[in-house]
C-alpha cells in the first residue's frame, strides 16, 4: 500500500518540475527570435517565440522586379512561425520528458 504513495510522490515531483520548466519557457518566449526568407531571400520575416511579428524586410529589388510582395511576406511569416512552433514543441518535449501536453502552446 505504501509503495504506491512513493510512486505518487515521484509523480508529483515530476509534475512540479514540468510546471517550473513551462513557466521558465513561457518567460523566455518573447526573447527568442525566428527568421525566414522568401522570394529568393529578398523578403525576410522575423517573429518572436510568442508569435509576435518583429520585423519584415523587403529588398528594394523585390519591388523593382515586380515580385508578388504580399505572397512573399505571407510565406516568410508563415515559415518563421512554423520554425518557432517546431522549436517550442521540441523544448516542451524536453521539459515534459516526452509526455504529450496538448493545448499549452
Rosetta constraint file for C-alpha pairs under 8 A:
AtomPair CA 1 CA 5 HARMONIC 7.33 0.50
AtomPair CA 2 CA 6 HARMONIC 6.70 0.50
AtomPair CA 3 CA 7 HARMONIC 6.63 0.50
AtomPair CA 4 CA 8 HARMONIC 6.15 0.50
AtomPair CA 5 CA 9 HARMONIC 6.11 0.50
AtomPair CA 6 CA 10 HARMONIC 6.33 0.50
AtomPair CA 7 CA 11 HARMONIC 6.20 0.50
AtomPair CA 8 CA 12 HARMONIC 6.13 0.50
AtomPair CA 9 CA 13 HARMONIC 6.18 0.50
AtomPair CA 10 CA 14 HARMONIC 6.23 0.50
AtomPair CA 11 CA 15 HARMONIC 6.21 0.50
AtomPair CA 12 CA 16 HARMONIC 6.27 0.50
AtomPair CA 13 CA 17 HARMONIC 6.29 0.50
AtomPair CA 14 CA 18 HARMONIC 6.17 0.50
AtomPair CA 15 CA 19 HARMONIC 6.12 0.50
AtomPair CA 16 CA 20 HARMONIC 6.11 0.50
AtomPair CA 17 CA 21 HARMONIC 6.14 0.50
AtomPair CA 18 CA 22 HARMONIC 6.11 0.50
AtomPair CA 18 CA 95 HARMONIC 5.88 0.50
AtomPair CA 18 CA 96 HARMONIC 5.58 0.50
AtomPair CA 19 CA 23 HARMONIC 6.15 0.50
AtomPair CA 20 CA 24 HARMONIC 6.22 0.50
AtomPair CA 21 CA 25 HARMONIC 6.13 0.50
AtomPair CA 21 CA 95 HARMONIC 5.84 0.50
AtomPair CA 22 CA 26 HARMONIC 6.08 0.50
AtomPair CA 22 CA 92 HARMONIC 7.35 0.50
AtomPair CA 22 CA 95 HARMONIC 7.17 0.50
AtomPair CA 23 CA 27 HARMONIC 6.34 0.50
AtomPair CA 24 CA 28 HARMONIC 6.40 0.50
AtomPair CA 25 CA 29 HARMONIC 6.20 0.50
AtomPair CA 26 CA 30 HARMONIC 7.95 0.50
AtomPair CA 28 CA 32 HARMONIC 6.71 0.50
AtomPair CA 28 CA 49 HARMONIC 7.93 0.50
AtomPair CA 29 CA 48 HARMONIC 6.84 0.50
AtomPair CA 29 CA 49 HARMONIC 4.35 0.50
AtomPair CA 29 CA 50 HARMONIC 5.23 0.50
AtomPair CA 30 CA 48 HARMONIC 5.57 0.50
AtomPair CA 30 CA 49 HARMONIC 5.46 0.50
AtomPair CA 30 CA 50 HARMONIC 5.43 0.50
AtomPair CA 31 CA 48 HARMONIC 6.64 0.50
AtomPair CA 31 CA 49 HARMONIC 6.95 0.50
AtomPair CA 32 CA 48 HARMONIC 5.41 0.50
AtomPair CA 32 CA 49 HARMONIC 5.00 0.50
AtomPair CA 33 CA 46 HARMONIC 6.54 0.50
AtomPair CA 33 CA 47 HARMONIC 5.65 0.50
AtomPair CA 33 CA 48 HARMONIC 4.40 0.50
AtomPair CA 33 CA 49 HARMONIC 5.94 0.50
AtomPair CA 33 CA 84 HARMONIC 7.78 0.50
AtomPair CA 34 CA 46 HARMONIC 5.47 0.50
AtomPair CA 34 CA 47 HARMONIC 5.37 0.50
AtomPair CA 34 CA 48 HARMONIC 6.19 0.50
AtomPair CA 34 CA 49 HARMONIC 7.21 0.50
AtomPair CA 34 CA 80 HARMONIC 5.48 0.50
AtomPair CA 34 CA 81 HARMONIC 7.41 0.50
AtomPair CA 34 CA 83 HARMONIC 6.58 0.50
AtomPair CA 34 CA 84 HARMONIC 6.02 0.50
AtomPair CA 35 CA 44 HARMONIC 6.82 0.50
AtomPair CA 35 CA 45 HARMONIC 5.48 0.50
AtomPair CA 35 CA 46 HARMONIC 4.20 0.50
AtomPair CA 35 CA 47 HARMONIC 6.44 0.50
AtomPair CA 35 CA 76 HARMONIC 7.90 0.50
AtomPair CA 35 CA 79 HARMONIC 7.96 0.50
AtomPair CA 35 CA 80 HARMONIC 5.08 0.50
AtomPair CA 36 CA 44 HARMONIC 5.69 0.50
AtomPair CA 36 CA 45 HARMONIC 5.56 0.50
AtomPair CA 36 CA 46 HARMONIC 6.67 0.50
AtomPair CA 36 CA 76 HARMONIC 5.24 0.50
AtomPair CA 36 CA 77 HARMONIC 6.99 0.50
AtomPair CA 36 CA 79 HARMONIC 5.81 0.50
AtomPair CA 36 CA 80 HARMONIC 4.91 0.50
AtomPair CA 37 CA 41 HARMONIC 5.08 0.50
AtomPair CA 37 CA 42 HARMONIC 7.08 0.50
AtomPair CA 37 CA 43 HARMONIC 5.43 0.50
AtomPair CA 37 CA 44 HARMONIC 4.29 0.50
AtomPair CA 37 CA 45 HARMONIC 6.36 0.50
AtomPair CA 37 CA 75 HARMONIC 7.95 0.50
AtomPair CA 37 CA 76 HARMONIC 5.02 0.50
AtomPair CA 37 CA 79 HARMONIC 7.84 0.50
AtomPair CA 38 CA 42 HARMONIC 6.44 0.50
AtomPair CA 38 CA 43 HARMONIC 5.30 0.50
AtomPair CA 38 CA 44 HARMONIC 6.58 0.50
AtomPair CA 38 CA 72 HARMONIC 5.59 0.50
AtomPair CA 38 CA 73 HARMONIC 7.38 0.50
AtomPair CA 38 CA 75 HARMONIC 6.43 0.50
AtomPair CA 38 CA 76 HARMONIC 5.34 0.50
AtomPair CA 39 CA 43 HARMONIC 6.01 0.50
AtomPair CA 39 CA 62 HARMONIC 7.75 0.50
AtomPair CA 39 CA 67 HARMONIC 7.46 0.50
AtomPair CA 39 CA 72 HARMONIC 5.80 0.50
AtomPair CA 42 CA 57 HARMONIC 7.91 0.50
AtomPair CA 42 CA 58 HARMONIC 5.94 0.50
AtomPair CA 42 CA 59 HARMONIC 5.08 0.50
AtomPair CA 42 CA 61 HARMONIC 7.53 0.50
AtomPair CA 42 CA 62 HARMONIC 5.96 0.50
AtomPair CA 43 CA 56 HARMONIC 7.29 0.50
AtomPair CA 43 CA 57 HARMONIC 5.63 0.50
AtomPair CA 43 CA 58 HARMONIC 4.63 0.50
AtomPair CA 43 CA 59 HARMONIC 6.35 0.50
AtomPair CA 43 CA 62 HARMONIC 7.66 0.50
AtomPair CA 43 CA 69 HARMONIC 7.88 0.50
AtomPair CA 43 CA 72 HARMONIC 6.43 0.50
AtomPair CA 43 CA 73 HARMONIC 6.40 0.50
AtomPair CA 43 CA 76 HARMONIC 6.95 0.50
AtomPair CA 44 CA 56 HARMONIC 5.73 0.50
AtomPair CA 44 CA 57 HARMONIC 5.02 0.50
AtomPair CA 44 CA 58 HARMONIC 6.60 0.50
AtomPair CA 44 CA 73 HARMONIC 7.41 0.50
AtomPair CA 44 CA 76 HARMONIC 6.08 0.50
AtomPair CA 44 CA 77 HARMONIC 7.99 0.50
AtomPair CA 45 CA 53 HARMONIC 7.49 0.50
AtomPair CA 45 CA 54 HARMONIC 7.71 0.50
AtomPair CA 45 CA 55 HARMONIC 5.79 0.50
AtomPair CA 45 CA 56 HARMONIC 4.57 0.50
AtomPair CA 45 CA 57 HARMONIC 6.42 0.50
AtomPair CA 45 CA 73 HARMONIC 7.04 0.50
AtomPair CA 45 CA 76 HARMONIC 5.39 0.50
AtomPair CA 45 CA 77 HARMONIC 5.30 0.50
AtomPair CA 45 CA 80 HARMONIC 6.69 0.50
AtomPair CA 46 CA 53 HARMONIC 6.08 0.50
AtomPair CA 46 CA 54 HARMONIC 5.41 0.50
AtomPair CA 46 CA 55 HARMONIC 5.23 0.50
AtomPair CA 46 CA 56 HARMONIC 6.54 0.50
AtomPair CA 46 CA 77 HARMONIC 7.13 0.50
AtomPair CA 46 CA 80 HARMONIC 6.41 0.50
AtomPair CA 47 CA 51 HARMONIC 5.71 0.50
AtomPair CA 47 CA 52 HARMONIC 5.36 0.50
AtomPair CA 47 CA 53 HARMONIC 4.30 0.50
AtomPair CA 47 CA 54 HARMONIC 5.08 0.50
AtomPair CA 47 CA 55 HARMONIC 7.09 0.50
AtomPair CA 47 CA 77 HARMONIC 7.40 0.50
AtomPair CA 47 CA 80 HARMONIC 6.26 0.50
AtomPair CA 47 CA 81 HARMONIC 6.64 0.50
AtomPair CA 47 CA 84 HARMONIC 7.84 0.50
AtomPair CA 48 CA 52 HARMONIC 5.25 0.50
AtomPair CA 48 CA 53 HARMONIC 6.51 0.50
AtomPair CA 48 CA 54 HARMONIC 6.53 0.50
AtomPair CA 48 CA 84 HARMONIC 7.54 0.50
AtomPair CA 49 CA 84 HARMONIC 5.66 0.50
AtomPair CA 49 CA 85 HARMONIC 7.85 0.50
AtomPair CA 49 CA 88 HARMONIC 7.62 0.50
AtomPair CA 51 CA 81 HARMONIC 6.47 0.50
AtomPair CA 51 CA 84 HARMONIC 7.55 0.50
AtomPair CA 53 CA 77 HARMONIC 7.74 0.50
AtomPair CA 56 CA 73 HARMONIC 7.45 0.50
AtomPair CA 58 CA 62 HARMONIC 6.79 0.50
AtomPair CA 58 CA 63 HARMONIC 7.94 0.50
AtomPair CA 59 CA 63 HARMONIC 7.35 0.50
AtomPair CA 60 CA 64 HARMONIC 6.49 0.50
AtomPair CA 61 CA 65 HARMONIC 5.92 0.50
AtomPair CA 62 CA 66 HARMONIC 6.50 0.50
AtomPair CA 62 CA 67 HARMONIC 5.26 0.50
AtomPair CA 62 CA 69 HARMONIC 7.40 0.50
AtomPair CA 63 CA 67 HARMONIC 5.92 0.50
AtomPair CA 63 CA 69 HARMONIC 7.35 0.50
AtomPair CA 67 CA 72 HARMONIC 7.83 0.50
AtomPair CA 68 CA 72 HARMONIC 6.22 0.50
AtomPair CA 69 CA 73 HARMONIC 5.96 0.50
AtomPair CA 70 CA 74 HARMONIC 6.20 0.50
AtomPair CA 71 CA 75 HARMONIC 6.06 0.50
AtomPair CA 72 CA 76 HARMONIC 6.15 0.50
AtomPair CA 73 CA 77 HARMONIC 6.07 0.50
AtomPair CA 74 CA 78 HARMONIC 6.05 0.50
AtomPair CA 75 CA 79 HARMONIC 6.11 0.50
AtomPair CA 76 CA 80 HARMONIC 6.18 0.50
AtomPair CA 77 CA 81 HARMONIC 6.14 0.50
AtomPair CA 78 CA 82 HARMONIC 6.08 0.50
AtomPair CA 79 CA 83 HARMONIC 6.24 0.50
AtomPair CA 80 CA 84 HARMONIC 6.28 0.50
AtomPair CA 81 CA 85 HARMONIC 6.16 0.50
AtomPair CA 82 CA 86 HARMONIC 6.13 0.50
AtomPair CA 83 CA 87 HARMONIC 6.20 0.50
AtomPair CA 84 CA 88 HARMONIC 6.12 0.50
AtomPair CA 85 CA 89 HARMONIC 6.03 0.50
AtomPair CA 86 CA 90 HARMONIC 6.20 0.50
AtomPair CA 87 CA 91 HARMONIC 6.21 0.50
AtomPair CA 88 CA 92 HARMONIC 6.04 0.50
AtomPair CA 88 CA 105 HARMONIC 7.96 0.50
AtomPair CA 89 CA 93 HARMONIC 6.17 0.50
AtomPair CA 90 CA 94 HARMONIC 6.34 0.50
AtomPair CA 91 CA 95 HARMONIC 6.19 0.50
AtomPair CA 92 CA 96 HARMONIC 5.99 0.50
AtomPair CA 93 CA 97 HARMONIC 5.76 0.50
AtomPair CA 93 CA 98 HARMONIC 4.76 0.50
AtomPair CA 93 CA 99 HARMONIC 6.82 0.50
AtomPair CA 93 CA 100 HARMONIC 7.43 0.50
AtomPair CA 94 CA 98 HARMONIC 6.57 0.50
AtomPair CA 96 CA 100 HARMONIC 7.56 0.50
AtomPair CA 96 CA 101 HARMONIC 7.89 0.50
